[in-house]
Amino acid sequence: MTDTWTQRVRAAADSATAEEIDAARRALDYLCLTQLYLRDNITLTAPLESQHVKADPAGHWGVCPPVNAVLAALGPYRRMPGIDVRVVHGGGHAGPSALAQAWITGALATGADGIGHTEHDLRRLCAQFPRTRFGGEITPLIPGHDHLGGQLGPALAIAHGMGLDAPNRLSVALIGDGECETGATAAAWLGARALIGTGTHGRVLPVILANGLRMGSASLLSGLDPHDLAQHLGGLGYRVITAGPSTVEIVDAMARALGGLEPAQHGPSTVLVITIDKGHGVPNIVAGQQLARTSRVHKVPLRNPRENAAEFTALSRWLATYRPDELFLDGAPVETIRSVLAPADRARVELAAPRGCLAAANAVADQVAGLSFGDALTRTLRQLNAVYGLRVFSPDELSSNRIELTSAADSGWTTEVLNEELCHAWAQGYQSTGRRALVISYEAFAPITASLLAQQLLAHRLAAAAGRPPTPSLVYLLTSLGWHNTITHANPGLIDIAIGTADPAVHVYLPADAARTAAALTFAVRKLGRASLIIASKHPMPAHPLTTVDEELRNGYAVWAHIAYDPDPELMVVSIGDLAARELSSAATVLAAHLRVRYVHIHDLTSLGAPGRRSAAIPAADFDRLFPPGVPILFAATCHPAPVHALLGERGAPRTVTVRGWTNPPVPMTADELLDHTAISAAALREAGLALVDHSAAHRTPIQEGVH
């Protein structure tokens, strides 16, 4: 494979000259500039006039020249036979670059409103920017580029995730030097060592765009001279190749970097550092103001060239430096530029819609019935790996969570590193390329990835809007709950954040026991296009009858008639989560002897939300039958009460509701003390139920204290 790779790289390098690649680079730079500033006369077939210039230019120029230099140099390698090349952008500001490259290659020409290679269409692209149907930032709406959300930092780890188990994939991560200051990027350099020996993987080329500036000030990386930077990255195991700003240097460096690039299973390999000033090409001084190498280049360096004569002159001269007459003909890029940048045809990967998810999940519940949490989940995970090639990522917590994936066979598909962001990003890259992944973490530390989760949901929505087929679901298994942990290890906040996104793809499963947890995991992993959180205690919990599992999976809830079912209830009791089910079922057994009680267990928290907003929402008519108006409802939940109230509030249906759930303790407490503190103990729930019904003592038999 190494010889074949070397031969492919050499053949690609020989397919285009440095002069041709430089023309492609100039074309990309020019198109970025015209998107920012021009509304007409895009290729300067006539002298530039003020009416050709936008009245209110908007967008980001600074990052585009370094990105364009890399896209141009990488162009010939995107056609290597049998190699799937992915470009992962760390920042989204290079929207003009991505649009320029997509227009040149013809990728924007599809659809009823396509933008083809005509003067009219090129004028549309530039005049409408940044308000095109593709937007002004890099998103899944722009074909051929990966920027999975909007958060700065995870690009390198996402690229690693894309490369896992994909030996014929090259993932190129474009990383700004300011981005190198983020925790996710800093961890990813070292985290690559966790992938050593974990399978047969593709190649990942990190490219640092060393442009010297963050958004408004010098980057920390710019304070390192080339020797110091090479020492820094070399100490982590990387071979550093530095080049720029000339195209000839960059073309040679790209060939050397790719030629010596090793697959990810061998650990850190090569990093390419491109030294091009941020906003390269901008006029140095205009009307006495310094522009080059200042924060002015981040967005539009010339603020109002339509009205400002000095800026108009500067813009006119700036545009002319790219020699557009050599780059375009009749509104189309010349053939040499198209050939440099044209990628190989990539087959559309469309996963078959999963079938039999309910049957498979029910079967798993039966198979693991009676097993402990750890044994049930370990068995289920191995089965999912065998069927789907599931990969598991965890921040060094599998054994602590009683999941014993310790055999030699398990080591190939489980990866642990003490960083939640890396685990999420690896899973995201893996999942975005059509494979199934799972993140297993402590509930308390999962909120670290809340922003990544929100950004991934955004990427999924935009990918769907672009007509892309759904990919495997993002799935989290959260355990080691605060109810049995120290005060520093207690935070169910990721549930609140996930519910707060109001994304219909979000599902939050709080199964009642280990068998149901295994069933929920099987169901969630099999599904496509979702984001599923599964929250379950690793500690022993009562096993409940499995007769309602199918209904819980299908509808998100079930009436537990084996505990209490009255057709005309005067009290509704609802459990959400395993610990809540343990305490409430005990309380309800006593309450049912004295009151008309109906017991419901909520399996998918989002089923409580409003139809039309939540895909699992209980239909309005069914909700009214399940929770008759006027009947008080007592909820016991292992999560915060807030998301329960928020979901019920979406419906706008008036109900008398009491929600008992997690509240932060003022001091460290034992598990029993926490139950009392949160008023979720069986005794407290029993009294709460009585208070809700407000039965007078004369109309009920006294309940003995201590009866559970």
Buried (B, 14 or more C-beta within 10 A) or exposed (E): EEEEBBEBBEBBBEBBEBEBBBBBBBBBBBBBBBBBBBBBBBBBEEEBEEEBBBEEBBBBBBBBBBBBBBBBBBBBBBBBEEBBBBBBBBBBBBBBBBBBBBBBBBBBBEEEEEBBBEBEBBBBBBBBBBEBEBBBBBBBBBBBBBBBBBBBBBBBBBBBBBBBBBBEBBBBBBBBBBBBBBEBBBBBBBBBEBBEEBBEBBBBBBBBBBBBBBBEEBBEBBEBEEEEBBEBBEEEBBBBBBBBBEBEBBBBBBBBBBBEBBBBBBBBBBBBBBBBBBBBBBBEEBEEEEBBBBBBBBBBBBEBBBEBEBBBBBBBEBBEEBEBEEBBEEBBBBEBBBBBBBBBEEEEEEBEEBEEBBEBBBEBBEBBBEBBBBBBBBBBBBBBBEEBEBBBBBBEBBEEBBBEBEEEEBEBBBBBBEBBBBBBBBBBBBBBBBBBBBBBBBBBBBBBBBBBBBBBBBBBBBBBEBEBBBBBBBBBBBBBBBBBBEBEBBBBBBBBBBBBBBBBBBBBBBBBBBBBBBBBBBBBBBBBBBBBBBBBBBBEBEBBEBEBBBBBBBBBBBBBEEBBBBEEBBBBBBBBBBBBBBBBBBBBBBBBEBBBBBBBBBBBBBBBBBBEBBBBBBEEEBBEEBBBEEBBBBBBBBBBBBBBBBBBEBBEEEBEBBBBBBEEBEEEBEEEEBBEBBBBBBBBBBBBBBEBBEBEEEEBEEBEEEEE
